[in-house]
Amino acid sequence: MKMNTRIISHEFDYHAPDTIREVLEMLDQHGSDAKIIAGGTDLITQMKMGKRTPSHVVDIRKLKDLRYYVEGAVIKIGAGNNFRSVMEHFANNVPCRGLYEAIYSIGKTQVLNMGTIGGNLSNGSPKADTAPPLLTYNARVKLLSLKSERLIDLKDLHVGYNKTVMEENEIMTEIQFDALPKNTAGAFEKKARVGSDISKITCAVTVTRDNDVCRNCNIALGAAAPVPMRAPVAESIMKGRPFSDQLLEDTALQVGREINPPAYGRTSVEYRREMVAVMFKDGFKRAWEQAGGDK
Amino acid sequence: MMEKNKFNAVSKITRRKDGMAKVTGKETYSSDVRLPHMLYARVLRSPYPHARIKSIDTSEAEKMGVVCITYKDTPDFKYNERQVSIPEKTYRDRNVLSEKAHHVGEGFAAVAAKTEALAEKAVRSIKVDYEVLPGVFDPYEAMKPGAPKVYDEILLGENVLPIENNIACKRQVSEGDVEKGFAEADFIFEHEFKTGRVYHAQMETKSVVCRPEPDGGITVWPTTQSIHNTRQLLGAIFDIPLNKVNVHRVAIGGAFGSSIQMNTCIPISVALALKAQKPVKLSLTREEDMYDHCKYPSIIHLKYGLKKDGTITAGEMKTVVDIGGHNIQAYPLLGCMSGWFVSLYRMPHLNFEGTAVYTNKAPGCAMQGYGNPQVSFAVESMIDMIAEKMGMDAIQLRLKNYVGLGETFWGQGPTVRSIIRSCGVEEMLLKGKDMIEWDERIKPEMKTGRYRRGVGVARGFHTSGTGAPTPGEVIDYSTAMVKVNEDGSVDVSTALMCHGGGTLEAIAKIAAEELGVPIDKVGISPSDTRNTGYDVCTHATRGIYCGGASVQRAAKKAKERLLEFASRLIDVNPEALKIYPEEGTGQGIIYLPGTLQKNISVGEVAKMAQLKGWGTAIGVISHRQVNCPPCFVTNFIEVEVDTWTGEIKTTRAVAAVDCGTPVNPDLAAGQLEGGLCRGIGLALLEDTEYDTESGELTCGGTFVDYKFYTPVDMPPVEHVRTFFATTYEPTGPFGAKGVGEAANNATAAAVANAIYNAVGIRFAEAPMTPEVVLAALQKQAGVEK
């Protein structure tokens, strides 16, 4: 047998610096020998399985500077906030309902307490539950290294299966997006085997409504392609048109066409294709209802 | 017969004696045992499903300063880890470490080191040259001529048994003339059913600590359901006299049957400890555990003949069981499957044919129900199909044909039979039917819309132990010691295990009830094999019925002695004396009914007996039950099918058991809920699939991708209702029978029957995943999308 999930058999140095600067210095110094740990829900498992063998593990969990929220024209979320904190922060936020539901779907108390939103995105998985709702908000992420700071669109972060554009010496410090317009609401739909599970496929919908007209319908999908993705063609069908059941059906069908799921994973390609259509409709209906509109 | 409400301890809801330790994390499990100078072990396991070692080089590992053993260093002794059958029915196909892998994960070598991480590193440095053999993963493929041979020969008892076409064993049982029975029928029904290789998923992975003793003996703290069988087998493998093999009972983090046997990690740790001359701990990782055991899967072909009035004239079951790489208990399994089949519904003429087949997968072993959930899934689905075709009510058809009071029950296959003396089948069906509003059911074709609900029923039973009037193929007896301490408290000593369900709590109540002392006064002693008499195993739902019966008898003996002492003190004939628990003093009070003058506490008597040198009031008994009464079970389940996604939710459930007197009512209800959870998992979710290229589990052996239902997937708490049939088993301790395995036996069929009632599609193969259900719905005409 090639693996175990209990024993980390290689030795490594553990660091818990007090400042972001020290973290960045360590990353600069150790390059690919170092790995950031936030909640550890991904890294620890990968280390036990021998998929990652860093010589230096740099813990950023204690950095208060990565745990903050800023409200205003631009909403900012510190990347070090754990899932539970983000979920509670957005609990009564109708426009950002999708993000709340996405984290809620993770389910397990231990993971909610340990996992962080920055870790979820940095890990690079196409199944990251927080990615689809944030994609529908056109979110940006801030990447920091000793020598540079850059703000990139979340849609450009993931570049392949478990791959991101992040450099070895960069950490994610912030997730931000422009405050969502009024009459906006969202939803997150997930298909999984059991209540607390990694997804077979997910769908986030964020809708802005102008009475009966759908001003905007942003759709994003997880585990539907090697990276979390938007469904731009489907979005354009709905955008600016008065809502009708037929329009919903047409859009749903298009969502199914737009995905590019791998043949492996937790369900079949066919099932994923059929599900995204249903999930989009379910999510859209809930979001549409919540978006209200100035009637 | 004693009336229920007269009990003082039995049937009372009490705070569990081990509850505080368990909820505060202070309980000691095998993996918590730490000894001075202890080493940690890891095992080199086969990455291939079928391979032979050409050469093995441990020199790199040894350079790391670890203790290393390979298959060459362990005793040349073929064993079967399960020691419940008599020797001539025990199939022996394994060694402590093997030079041939029969499945991925079979151990070849092992190391012990100062840390587990070093042991892991050392094990990875062992170089092996493999001869990779073609594997076989399907039982029908395995039986074909020319298929890869998992074994050439094994041992049956002491005799060499050649293995032909990978057939591990066969069993055929018939009564009457089945052809005549089918000829007498007006209707013949036939169908095939399948269930998956579910993983036990017990919380604690298998673990062991072994300490070599200066006198050449060993002391062992293992994960096991039977300390005595573990002891005997270790003694045989390592040729150590049993008085030098001491096996301790430690708390077990769940079992579901996975530790009925002496787990294979145990002799590996013993071999390492003997070589190292230091204590060695070996705790399996989750993936090692998942490659170690699973539920026996089933392929069951059923045939029934019925008269127009619904009377069954004949029945036939043919089953093929894919047992994986080792034959742990396939022979008794097939016998039991015949028994479950025979004991569900009366069949004047019957035939059973079972074939167990080796493949290169993780070995199957007993799991909650031991073939019974599989058989009940087939039979109880089939009964619904028959009722539907014949236009009969599914409950009426069951009531007409079930095996009940006064009839013969096969508790452990054809050799273990007893007469049913208590039966709550009718009560449970009729009461449950009202609770779920059975009569409101409408036919599936009248249902429309995306979400469709349906209600299903299934019934079943399990045996309570494997006792019988004559010795059979399986061993069954228990030993207990009960003694009254000098302050009126009581120690109960047995080798019984509690797997979490409250067996030892029940044991304490039975002792308290018999002695007439308050339950708080009874303690369960730590036990090991040196200080307890033989107990076969806590399996087969026998803890309360068989183990409890021995404790009751031991307590009775101790009581007789106690009352004899009391009679000397208060000058009353001992046979006239009785004992009751007095709340105020917390003492058992010995009294002469009808008078207040002659009272004396149990504590006073025991103390006086000590001071006067009369001795201790003690009782020791080895007892075999001569019956194995069925504990009947009935499930009603409501499901909701999402016809757009194929997802199925269970929305309501009624679970009932006829366990005779429920000794721990709250824990028994909990068992019913747990059984529902596992049974729903069997129906809708669980299986271990294999990649036939690599021979590996597609789930990788972890809980990331092996999923089972948890409370969040169950119907809401307020919609899960349980109740007990009001029966009294005359042969059980205070009227009690078993519960444990019965709890999940009927569930999968109830789910399948509910799905049929919801959408009109019969699923005969578990698990019924959303992907499968959706495909079937799309095939069915008339589903709006």
Interface residues (C-beta under 8 A of the other chain):
Chain A: M1 K2 M3 N4 T5 R6 I7 I8 S9 H10 E11 T45 G107 K191 R193 V194 G195 S196 D197 I198 R266 T267 S268 Y271 E274 M275 V278
Chain B: R42 R45 S46 P47 V104 G105 E116 A117 L118 E120 K121 R124 T285 R286 E287 E288 Y291 W644 T645 E647 L685 G700 G701 T702 V704 D705 K707 F708 Y709 T710 V712 D713 P770 E771 L774
